[in-house]
Amino acid sequence: MARTLRKEEGLKQAFANFDDVAALIEKVNTEMEDINAKNVKAGGGDDIGKQYHEKIDKPTSDLYALTTQIRNKLKAMSAHGQGTADLLDAADEHGRELV
């Protein structure tokens, strides 16, 4: 078992990168919303359009939900990771005060 716990220098910034990835996924979600709106209009309401929507609407919705979950998880990982880095910094500072 380790005797000391060390925080790597770039830890906080590494977790901040998760926010960047979450922002990219948000852009993908925005594009999917636009594509879905166009698909709804383009599919129409006739029999062929109804068949089209039966095949496309659910997978599109599922994909959007999945990417939204991934974005939310990345944002949470970023926040919790940066918070952990701050906590480790505070523990180091407290340790220096005790010595």
C-alpha positions, 0 to 999 in steps of 0.5 A: 500500500502506498505511504503517500498520495501525490497529485500530478501537476496537470490533474485539474487541467486534465479534468477540465478537458472533459468540459471541452469534450462535453461542449463538442458533444453538445454541438453534435446534439444541436446538429442532431436536433436540426437534422431531426426537425428536417426529417420530420418535415421531409418525411411527410404524413403519407403512408411512405412518410409514416413508414419512414418515421416508424423506422427513424424516429425511435433510433434518432431519439435513442441516439440523442438521449445517449449523447446527452447522457454522455455529455452529462457524465463528462461534465460531472467527471470534470466537476468532480475531478477538478473538485478532487484536485482542489481538495488535494491542494487544500490537503497539501496546504493544510499539511504544510501548515502542520509541519 
